[in-house]
Each structure stands twice: as structure tokens, then as C-alpha cells.
Amino acid sequence: MEGYRDDLWEKEKIIKKREDLYKRFKNFFVFDIETVPDSRMIDGISDPKVLKKIEEEGDDYFLPNHYHRVVTVSILCVKNLKDITFKTFISENEFKLLNQFWKEFKKAHSFVKTGNSKGAVSIFPVLITINGKSFDMPVIKLRSLKYAQDLDEKFFISIYLDRFDKWENSYPRYTLFHTQYHIDIPVDIFGRKISLKDMCYLCGIPVKTEGEGNLVKEYFMNGELEKIGRYCSEDVKATAMLFSYINTHFLQNSYLFPKIEDISDLNPQIKVL
């Protein structure tokens, strides 16, 4: 075509590029965890630097990731837009929670039968978090080490950890910072750490009626696990609504993700393990 230039980006070309890129993203795994200090590990290791910080700052000191004991996991899973589950698991047994997390991670994939295969992965889920690249996933991976021999879904842990180069366009490579299969909203969209509460305020999304994060330890010590579960569930629901809002208004609905009004009607199934 006379005068055609491949370096020009018309609206139609941009939209087509988006469609080609995003069409494989059909499953989404929105999640959050709540934790309390692992006092037994703190005492057992007796790291002088950590002990000094605890003595100086008390509960204001944010412990290194591996000292955080998981007490709640909340997951909102979307598969091909219509299949939506919203589950929250609470327990004093950390192994049960981590084992359940990896089971839910497996369920978030889509499978097809191929020949003699019981099922090949056809769609990998996109993880959606708030500061999940720096906290939630590092905590989950580190704490899973403690129970590695007994975890049921080790193959899917290995999928999460795979870093294949030659399959970059079709394999998730979750652990790479710039993977397209983990959208950490503050960092990946806004380029800095921002609280969920602040972002939701800017979007007019309601968040947090069940306490604050600094009360999780108190709730746990008092045996009020369901309060922690409701608190964590609110975070996940707000995260999903926030991503839906961004997808609608900033990303031109590039992702096959539910509308904000559909998410607002969801209620979690809260289960004690």
C-alpha cells in the first residue's frame, strides 16, 4: 500500500495488538493472606538483629517474610469470566492452609485431555495481588518449605517456580518480576507501593469494615478466626473490584474479567480447616 508505514500506531492496530496479547488470559487468581508472628521460630533462631528490633519497636516492627505464620488465605478465582468461586480458609494449622492454597492454585488452571494424558494445562491463571510480589508469594513459598515433604501439589509448585526462557510467550514464569501472569496492582500498574485502602478511596470502592491489619494478631490470640477470615475476604473482594475498575477505565476491558457490579454481589465461603 502506497505510503504505508509499519511504525505508525493507529487505534485499530493498537486494539488488534491488545486482542492478540490478552486473548490467552482467561483465568484469574485474586488472593490475599493474613499472618501472625511465628514466635516459636523467633525464639528458636534467636537472631540478635531481629530480637533487638522487636525489643526497640515492639509490634511496630515488620518482621522479615519468613517469620510470618500464615493463618488465613482468601481466594477469588475467575475462569473464562463465568466460573467464579470465592473461598476463604482459616486455621491454626498452617500446613492445612498452605496445602489448600496450592490445591486452589491448581484448580485455577484449565485442562484439556490429549491422547493418553489425564489432562494438559490449556490456560494458566493470572495472579492478581496487592503487594503480593514482595510479601504474599514470598511468604507462601518460604513457609511452604517447612511442610515440603507433605504438600500434595508439588508439581504445581514446580510450575509456579519454572523459569523457561524459550516458552516465554506461552508459559507464565510466575517468579520473574515482569511476568505477564502476576499483576501486582500497585507496582505493575502504578509503579510504586500504595495501600489497597488508598487506591479504593480514589476509585470510590468500599473497603474494610472488619477491623484493621494490626488487629489480626489480637484476633488470633483470642481465637476469633472468623473475624480474620472476614477481614481477609474484604481485602480480596476490594482487590478484585479495583482491578475490574482499572480494567474498565484504563485498560479498555483488555482482560476477560467480571464487571465491578458483579463482584460487589459476591460473598465468600469461609471455612475453618
Secondary structure, 3 states (H helix, E strand, C coil): CCCCCCCCCCHHHHHHHHHHHHCCCCEEEEEEEEEEECHHHHHHHCCHHHHHHHHHHHHHCCCCHHHEEEEEEEEEEEECCCEEEEEEEECCCHHHHHHHHHHHHHHCCEEECCCCCCCEEEECEEEEECCHHHHHHHHHHHHHHHHCCCCCCHHHHHHHHCCCCCCCCCCCCCCCCCCCCEEEHHHHHHCCCCCHHHHHHHHCCCCCCCCCHHHHHHHHHCCCHHHHHHHHHHHHHHHHHHHHHHHHHCCCCCCCCCCHHHHHCCCCEEEEC
